[in-house]
């Protein structure tokens, strides 16, 4: 069943730390180098709360339930400033089109912010679900790249882009 029609994005708030903990599970981070430590999560939560014009983080909601996270933030990529995006939908809500709907909404928010010419996503080449989300959300595949995440670790990723 496609339940993507009532997907919304709520601004990240102090009370959303529990969702960050849920999306830090091994099954949610296996394509990202694995779970982060509690200290790393606290730092991430603090960054999410203080992004200001450098980006935004959101809690994905569907039918009033909190079902995942998505956001966009500034990065330098190939000599220009762009937005990068990333998401995580809790396992019990996956496969319903929620991430595709959330990605489209995040692109619209990035477009409205007006600071950068494009949004990029960099899913691992061996993560078919995230690559499918990019395609269905209207991103253009630019090709494979070596991408550093987390810092000090290099992943073979796909570079997907939406021009704003």
C-alpha positions in Angstrom: 0.0 0.0 0.0 1.3 3.5 -0.9 0.8 5.6 2.2 3.0 8.5 0.9 0.1 10.9 0.4 0.0 12.1 4.1 3.8 12.4 4.6 4.9 15.7 6.2 8.2 17.1 7.5 8.3 18.6 11.0 11.3 20.7 12.0 13.8 18.8 14.2 13.3 19.6 17.9 14.9 18.9 21.2 12.5 16.0 21.8 13.5 14.1 18.7 16.6 12.5 20.1 14.8 9.2 20.5 14.3 9.1 16.8 18.0 9.6 16.2 18.6 6.7 18.5 16.2 4.5 16.6 17.7 5.3 13.2 21.2 4.5 14.7 20.4 0.8 14.7 22.7 -1.6 12.9 20.1 -2.5 10.3 19.7 1.2 9.5 23.4 2.1 9.4 25.0 -0.9 7.7 25.6 1.1 4.5 27.0 4.0 6.5 29.8 2.4 8.4 27.6 1.2 11.4 26.1 2.7 14.4 27.5 5.8 16.1 28.4 6.0 19.8 26.1 7.8 22.3 28.5 10.7 22.3 28.4 11.0 18.5 24.6 10.9 18.6 24.5 13.7 21.2 26.8 15.7 18.9 24.7 15.0 15.8 21.5 16.0 17.7 23.2 19.3 18.7 24.2 19.9 15.1 20.7 19.2 13.9 19.3 21.7 16.3 21.7 24.5 15.3 21.9 24.2 11.5 20.2 27.6 10.8 20.7 28.8 7.2 23.3 26.0 6.6 20.6 23.5 6.3 17.6 21.9 8.0 16.8 18.6 9.6 13.3 17.2 9.9 11.3 14.4 11.5 9.3 12.6 8.8 5.7 12.0 9.8 3.1 9.9 8.2 -0.5 9.9 9.5 0.7 11.7 12.7 3.4 9.1 13.5 7.1 9.8 13.5 8.5 7.4 10.9 12.0 8.7 10.1 14.5 11.5 9.5 15.5 13.6 6.5 17.4 16.8 6.0 19.7 18.8 3.8 22.9 20.6 4.7 25.7 22.5 3.0 28.8 20.9 1.5 31.4 21.7 -1.0 31.2 19.3 -4.0 33.4 19.5 -7.0 34.3 23.2 -6.6 30.8 24.5 -5.7 28.6 24.8 -2.7 25.6 22.5 -2.9 23.0 20.9 -0.6 23.5 17.3 0.5 20.5 15.3 1.6 20.1 12.0 3.5 17.3 10.1 5.2 16.3 7.1 7.3 12.9 5.6 7.6 12.3 3.2 10.4 12.1 -0.5 9.3 8.4 -0.9 10.2 7.5 1.9 7.8 9.8 1.1 4.9 8.4 0.0 1.5 5.5 2.4 1.5 6.8 5.3 -0.6 7.4 7.4 2.5 11.1 8.1 1.8 10.3 9.1 -1.8 7.7 11.5 -0.7 9.9 12.9 2.1 12.8 13.3 -0.4 10.6 15.3 -2.7 9.5 17.5 0.2 13.1 18.1 1.3 14.1 19.1 -2.2 11.3 21.6 -2.2 12.4 23.0 1.1 16.0 23.3 -0.2 14.8 25.0 -3.3 12.8 27.5 -1.2 16.0 28.2 0.9 17.5 29.6 -2.3 21.1 29.3 -1.3 22.5 26.6 -3.6 21.9 25.4 -7.2 21.5 21.7 -6.5 20.8 18.9 -4.0 23.0 15.8 -4.1 22.5 12.4 -2.4 25.3 9.9 -2.1 23.9 6.5 -1.3 26.3 3.5 -1.3 26.4 1.7 -4.7 25.4 -1.5 -2.8 22.3 0.1 -1.2 19.5 -0.6 -3.8 16.7 0.9 -1.7 18.3 4.3 -1.3 19.3 4.4 -5.0 15.7 3.6 -6.0 14.4 6.4 -3.7 16.7 8.8 -5.5 15.5 7.7 -8.9 11.8 7.8 -7.9 12.2 11.2 -6.2 13.5 12.7 -9.5 17.2 12.8 -8.9 19.6 12.3 -11.9 22.3 9.7 -11.6 25.7 11.3 -12.4 27.8 8.2 -11.7 29.9 6.5 -9.1 32.2 8.4 -6.8 34.4 7.8 -3.8 32.7 9.5 -0.9 34.1 10.1 2.6 31.6 9.0 5.3 32.1 8.8 8.1 35.2 11.0 8.2 38.2 8.9 7.5 36.2 6.1 5.7 35.7 6.0 1.9 32.6 4.5 0.4 31.9 3.7 -3.3 28.7 5.8 -3.7 26.4 7.0 -6.4 26.2 10.8 -7.0 22.5 11.7 -7.5 21.6 15.3 -8.2 18.5 17.5 -8.5 19.1 20.9 -10.0 17.2 23.6 -8.2 
